[in-house]
């Protein structure tokens, strides 16, 4: 069963260029992963510094593998220095 995820990020506006660079590497490398069906970065058009990633994985097992990937671990480490709050992650399976 496919796993759908939305991850919400809020960055300090002074670090937007750095945040986008971190995201570019994360998205590029994640899209290469087995089981990744969709991994898109969206910037909120009303709240500067707010981004979200829309993810679709073949299965929860594929996503679990992603959680241990070096590029994700590096992103978390580097992004934690410029985030204004904790990342919010919503996971679920399609109901209808």
N, C-alpha and C positions, 0 to 999 in steps of 0.2 A: 504494500500500500504506500502510495506517495506521501511524503512528509512536506508540508508547507510551513515556511518560516518567514516572519517579518522581524527584522532586528532594527532597532531605533538608536541612533547615535546623536549626541549633541556636543558640538565642539565650540571652544572659544573662538570667536570671530577672527581674532588676530592670527589664528593658526589654520585658516581654511585651506591655503595652498598646500601646507604640509599634510593636512588630513586627506586631501584629494590624492596626493602622491601615495600615501599609505593605502588608500582604497584601490588605486589603480593596480598596484602589485597584488593585493589580496584578491580582487576580482579576476584578474588575468590568470593567476595560479589556481584559484578555486574552480574556474570553468574547465580546467584540464582534468579535474578529479573524476574518477569513476563514480557514476551514480548522480552526478550533478546535472540536473535537467535545466535549471534556470538559476542565475545568480546576477541580479541587476542592481546597480547602485542608483538611487533616486535622491535628488536634492529637493527638499521642501521649498516651494516657491514663495512661501509667506514667512517662514522662520529661518533667517540666516543662520547658518551653522548647524542646521538640522538635516540629517541624512537618514535614509533607511535602505536596507537591503531586502529585496524580495528573493526568497530562495525556494527552490523546488528540488527535492531529492527523491530518487527512486525508492528509497526506504530509510527508516530510522537508522539502520545499520550503516548505510553509506554516510549519513550525517555524523554518526558517532566517529567514524574514521576521520572525517573532516576535522572534528574537534581536536584531534591530535596532530594535525598537519603543521609542519614547521612554519609555513607562511601565515597561518592563522595565529599561531602562538606568538610569532614576531609582531604581527599586527596588534594583537592585544597588548603586548608589552609597550610598544611605541605609542599607540593611541592613548593608553592610560595616562600618559603625561599631559595630554592636551584636551581630554574630554572634560566637559563641565559637570557631567553626572554619569552614573553607571549606565551601561548599555542595557536596554530593555529588549528582551527576546520573547516572541510569541510563537508557539509551535502548535500545529494541529493537523488533522486529517480532514480532507474534503467531506462535507456532510451531504451536499446536494449539488 
